[in-house]
Amino acid sequence: MARRTAFICFIIALFYSMAAGVYSTQVIYKVKLNYAVILEQFGGKRQAITEVGWHYRLPFFTRLEKEVPLMNQNMYLGGSSAPIKIISQENVALWTSALMTFKIKDLKKWGIENLSPETLLQGDFDGIAKDILQGEEVNKLISDRETIKEEIFKALKKTAH
């Protein structure tokens, strides 16, 4: 009786260990709605998995690089929602904040051709927005925000193509 109990406990522990191993190595993974997964193969080739549902991968020859949301995302000026200080054209210091909402349309360019696309986009957004904001007069920065927003939007669109 004691042998049988020990054997059953051993089998349960073995199955639990195997399940924990599969889970921790993400051999079986799930792609959620409005998300994609970038899978890197052994030779460095990267592949986007967009089909919603459960998938499996080879444990030692591939790795899950990242999960990419395909819905609207937000990016703040300076990487934070806290205001940052800019210097206007007349050397007047102003506190400002900005938010850009974007959606990934080309997953191949976003997740496969670039290793850290978020960093590249943050740098472009910060640089363009700061250049435009710092090139304006104080009165225009305060009273004509819609025109400045449109100018930043056009500059960002121009660099995207």
N, C-alpha and C positions, 0 to 999 in steps of 0.2 A: 504494500500500500504506500509506504513512504517512497519507494522507488518510482512508482507511478506518478505520485504528486511532484516529485523532483523532476521527472521527465517532462511532465506537462508544464511546469514552471519554466523549464529550460526552453521548450518549444515556444512558449509565449514570449519569453525574453528574446529569443532568436528572431521571431517575426517582428517584434517591436523594434529591435536594433536595425533590421533590414529596412523597415518602413522609415525610421528616423534617418538612416543613411541616404535613402532615395530622396527624402524631403529636403535634407540639408544640402545635398549636392545639386538640387533643382534639376534632376534628370527628367522629372515630369513637371511641367509648368503650365500655367494658364494664361492665355491672352484674353484680356477683358475687352468689352465693347468700348470703342473710341480709343484704344491703345494699340501699340505695336511693340514687338520685342525685337531687339537687334541681337542676332546670334553670330558669334565669331567662331569660325572653324579653325582647325589646327594650323593650316597654312597661312592664316591671317585674313582669309576671305570673309567678308561680312555679308549677312543676309537679313532682310527684314521679314518677320513673320507677322502678318496682319490678320490672318484668319482667326476669328473668335472661337475659343474653345480650349480644350486640353491638348497638349502636344508633348512629345518626348524628344530627347536628344541623346547622343552618345556621350557618356560621362567624361571621358578623358580626351576626346578629340574635338569637342566644342565647348563653348562657355556662353552663358547669358551675359551680354555686355551691359545692356540697359533696357529699361522699359520707357517707351516714349508715348506721352499723351498726344492724341491727334485732335483734341478739342482746343478751344480757345485757352491761351495761357497769358499770364501777365508778367511784365518785366518792368521794374522800377528804375528810374534814373539813379545811378550810383549803386544799384543793387539792393536798395532798401527803400521802404516807404517813408523814412525820415527825410525831411528837407535837407538839401545841400546848399552850400554857399557858392554863388557865382558872382563874378565881377562884371558889371555892365560896361558898355562902350565908354561911359564917362567915369569909370573907376569907382562906381558906387556898388557896395556889397549888398546883395539881395539873397534871401533864402527862397529856394524854389524846390518843387518836386514835380515829377512827371511819371506817367504810367503809359506803357505801350501794351496793347493787347494784340496778340498775333496767333495765327493758326498755321500749323505745318501742312503745306500742300505737297511738297516733294520730299517724301521720306528718303529717297535715294541720296539726294544732296544733303539733307539734314543729318541723317543718322549713319550713313554708310561712307560718304566721301569725307566727312569731317569727324575727327575724334572727339572734339569738345565744342559742338556748335553753339551751346548756350554761352560760353565764354566769348566766342567770336561775335555773336549777336549783341551781347551786353557791351562789348567794347565799341562796336559800331554805333549803337544807340546812344551811349554816353558821349562819345566823341562828336557825333553829329548834333545832338541836342545842345551840348555845352557850347559848341562853336556858334550855333545860331543864336542861342540866348545871350552869349557874351558879346556878340556883334551888334546887339540892339541897344537903343537908348532906353533909359529908365522909364520915361513916360510911355513909350510904346510897349515895353514889357508889362506895365501895369494896366494900361487901358486897351490894348489891342491884342489880347491873348489869342483870340480865334485865328487871326492872321498868322501869328507866330506858330500856333499848333499846325496849321495848314502847311506852312513852310517846312516845318520839321517832318511832317508826313510825306511831303513831296520829295524831300531829300532822302528819306529812308527808302521810299519806293524806287528812287533813281539808283541807289546803291544795290538794291535787290536784283536788278536785272543785269 
